[in-house]
Amino acid sequence: MNHQPFRKPTGGNIDRSQPLTFTFDGKVYQGYSGDTLASALMANGVKLLARSFKYHRPRGLTGYGVEESNVLVQLRTGARSEPNIPATQVELYEGLVAESQNRWPSLHFDIGAVNSKLSGLFPSGFYYKTFMWPAKFWPFYEHAIRHIAGMGKSPTLEDPDSYAHNYRHCDVLIAGGGPAGLMAALSAGQSGARVILCDENADFGGMLRGRRDTIRGKPGPEWVADTAARLAAMKNVRLLRRTTAAGYYDHNLIVLDERVADHKATPENHEPRHRIWHVRAKEVVLATGSIERPLVFADNDRPGVMLTSAAQAYANAHGALAGRRAVIFTNNASAYAAAADLKAAGIEVQAIVDLRDSLEAPELKIAANANIGVLNRHVVVAAHGAKSVHSVTVMPVDSNTTPVGEAQEILCDVVCLSGGWTPSVHLFSQSRGKLCYDETLSAFVPDKSFQRERSAGACQGAFQLDACLHEGAKAGAQAAVAAGFATTAADVPRCSADAVVKPRLLWAIPAPDHLHGGKQFVDLQNDVTAADVGLAYQEGYHSVEHLKRYTTLGMGTDQGRTSNVNGLAIMAGHRAEAITAVGTTTFRQPFTPIPMGAVAGLNAHDHVAPVRTTPLHHWHESLGSPFAPTGQWLRAQGYPKDGETLEQATMREAKHVREKVGIVDVSTLGKIDVQGPDALEFLNRVYINSFSNLAVGKCRYGVMLREDGLVDDDGVVTRLAENRYMITTTTTHASAVMNRLEYLLDVDWPSLNVHLLSVTDDWSGIAIAGPHSRTVLTKVTSADLSNSAVPFMGYAEIDIDGVPVRLFRISFSGELAYEINMAPNATRTVWDALLKAGANQEIIPYGLEAMNVLRIEKGHVVGGELNGRTTADGLGFGKMISTKKAFVGKVPARRAGLTRDDIHQLVGLVPTDEKTRIPRGAQLIADPKATKPVAMQGEVTSQCMSPNLGHPIALALLNGGRARHGETLKAHSPITGQTVTVTVTNPIFIDPQGERLRG
Amino acid sequence: MLEINCPYCGKRAQKEFTYAGDAGAERPNLETGTNQDWFEFVYLRNNPRGLHDELWHHSAGCRRLIKVRRDVVTHEIIDTGAPSDSLSTGAS
């Protein structure tokens, strides 16, 4: 089983003593520790690894790293299954399971491949043009198209792994740990600056991992290991492997994605799978390297056609051979060393086909030493083969790079392409740096920096190793100095020389007539061809952004790393303009995909938002109360007895409170302590009513408006002392009210000497309501609670069962009632004391639902009525509005539109049959049979069955409603389709004179 | 994500702050403001390209309102201070 026919017997940075078993498409293979899934599959001679996105053409590996565009796999199974993972980015582990994607029933026999035969029918824009009519069928078409043109499958089970987020500051962040990044880290590290060096791969080294350069006379990887060890010994340097610098944001915030456990079968206990780092760096060094470009010719997508640097890296780093016989097709000198490496690894190199006219001595020497034939001024015009390439057609080119003359066919099972190098300028571009086009390199390189960063090495077009080392050392020192540290560049070691990249350009090799029909792929992942780019041009999509959206060029998970420059150069050719005039599309974060789970981090499940519970939460729970979320709070809804529904419990509780007595947890109300010599002035400015004559020890209901004159919130203001008040807010508006009051004090009235403190969590609340509430309270305190001592809207500081409490005689239910505030940890003591003391009065606990019924019966407004569109007068607070003082919203509230007689006013509703529940959210209309659109006159804001009246009731906002009591209307719910005939009434259904609460 | 220098706390990440509006909008006097003054204050805002004075609430920090002079094109923050402070123009 351990036969790996395309593995060299020795060599490579793999551990042959650690064989690993893995499964691809159900078949078991072996690889070694140090392999990627890609290198292991290559060593096993598996060439057909994927089907293309649109035409389902057979595909194999093209790249070595993040540039891989073909071989995306479905990795792992079950809940950990993950789609669209490039096989080149998967480190092999024991038991790894991967499947190919986008094929049915199998990779070798794929029904969808019929698309390839019908490809004349599927040009760019085909789906838009064909399925646009009739528009209502699009959801159907889309479903079918998505199925055909699919990528992998999303897992359907809950993600079992956890993800972490980490926040860091550093002086110098270095993205990329190749030769430039390592030298930068040495320079910056020796200065004492806090340095973070990250690299997306399992180990540092970058391009040195896959080549045979020497540094200080030793193989590159050895220098890398030594340097990493030196850096690890510096306490101020943090090394992050398997960590991609994924996004560059404003003010030098760089987001890193660390794949903590992706190289293992499962994360270890308590280990996050990924860790997202939010790094705020004073200075940044970008050393992100470059990616080789493919060349575009007919059928350049056959399995076995790949980047030269990829074949080289597989051979050198993994001892994995891309095939037996290779043809190298290049337009620059960098492929020669690679060709020699392949030859040394045991691959027969048939020829180096070089587009260039004249070759330089160094590369000729390499070819001669390796005994490789060179065909200069030649091109590969087509590849042949189906599930693997078996030969190429090669032709000479004339001085205009047009193929002319005699074609020859060369047998091969690997075609290595080198079309020059594309600097990875993604992070630079994300940081809003400006790019410029370098004609010599035929590549976009960083021009002007926008943030505090600098590029070094191949990512700014310095492709030679010596230049990378020098630039890195210099950039690291510069960054440290800019961050305030004194240092000079670290000593640069001597290294082997490598070729100077000066490509001769031919963006798409014209196919001779006898090779008609071969597709020239520009973007392999999205099946975009040179002809598609031409079609886009022909149809008027000349801008690169339009080109991208029309053809999907560069839209895949590989973000066009290998296709963008070729595509826009072909477009530039059609436009007969310079590439620089065509420009590039915008590079966007992230550089490589990040799992959604990692983005969410800990903000998942119960941690999406904080949950606030009251001190009595567990007591409510033990009685089986369901909870209603109210903002972040959970509020107990009611206490169903055996066999009761919540609705039945609500009716019982609400009736019982009016007849006897009950207690309810009101801890969630917002509470703000207002202190200072100007507190009274402040309150007078923010409430519509005046507090000037509010005595110490008294409460008063207050309403505040927004700046635009509409009602913001209501609450109770209690004067605790001469210059100290406590105000309450509704539960859901608490934080918004606090924010607004803070704004007013800080920005608009800084001269007022007032301090605010949110004390919502410092004081829990219990309301006791019902005719027996005073009787019960008297049993738990020795304080005088008589009407004269604590009248309605009175306040007292008393003692209940040894607990000091604040007692407010206020009523939400309309009954004789008190609210008790106490320290949260004493809540249970007071609650238990009241239940015990009230036993003879048959005291009960009641929940949010019963409280809501009681307040609807009493016509008290809450969120549904305080909906941001109602006026104080409309809600019935007209008499509270002070005419003697100025307050926020006073002037705008007098605008004509807000003072008309026919605006929304609060009314009550009773069904005329006194039986049918009024649908929630119903619209009030005159005649449901009228021609649409029917004029809406108002809306139902709160509704319930009233156990005390024996029939359903509702509160509603009705145009000019106050003058329409007695009118009959229809309440129509467009959601349920229900229509109920209702009579308009006074919104206060119970005790309109307020005799009970004063009793 | 911006890094905002709170005059009371020092440099903090944007996620500690809540945007609180245009610092240039002048609240009419409660006693003397006319309907037109309030209309302009409530509804009308300039949307300049370049430097803009804005208010940020350090809502997950000291809970003070601060004034921030920011270039809305480049996101560069020129200066920060208390709402009543006059900020530097950045021209040196």
Chai-1 contact restraints between the chains, C-beta under 6 A:
chainA,res_idxA,chainB,res_idxB,connection_type,confidence,min_distance_angstrom,max_distance_angstrom,comment,restraint_id
A,Y249,B,M1,contact,1.0,0.0,6.0,A-B,restraint_1
A,D250,B,L2,contact,1.0,0.0,6.0,A-B,restraint_2
A,D250,B,H75,contact,1.0,0.0,6.0,A-B,restraint_3
A,H251,B,L2,contact,1.0,0.0,6.0,A-B,restraint_4
A,H251,B,E3,contact,1.0,0.0,6.0,A-B,restraint_5
A,L253,B,M1,contact,1.0,0.0,6.0,A-B,restraint_6
A,E707,B,V42,contact,1.0,0.0,6.0,A-B,restraint_7
A,D708,B,V42,contact,1.0,0.0,6.0,A-B,restraint_8
A,Y743,B,L65,contact,1.0,0.0,6.0,A-B,restraint_9
A,D746,B,R64,contact,1.0,0.0,6.0,A-B,restraint_10
A,D746,B,L65,contact,1.0,0.0,6.0,A-B,restraint_11
A,D746,B,P83,contact,1.0,0.0,6.0,A-B,restraint_12
A,V747,B,L65,contact,1.0,0.0,6.0,A-B,restraint_13
A,V747,B,P83,contact,1.0,0.0,6.0,A-B,restraint_14
A,D748,B,R27,contact,1.0,0.0,6.0,A-B,restraint_15
A,P750,B,S84,contact,1.0,0.0,6.0,A-B,restraint_16
A,A886,B,L30,contact,1.0,0.0,6.0,A-B,restraint_17
A,A886,B,E31,contact,1.0,0.0,6.0,A-B,restraint_18
A,V891,B,G33,contact,1.0,0.0,6.0,A-B,restraint_19
A,V891,B,N35,contact,1.0,0.0,6.0,A-B,restraint_20
A,V891,B,W38,contact,1.0,0.0,6.0,A-B,restraint_21
A,P892,B,W38,contact,1.0,0.0,6.0,A-B,restraint_22
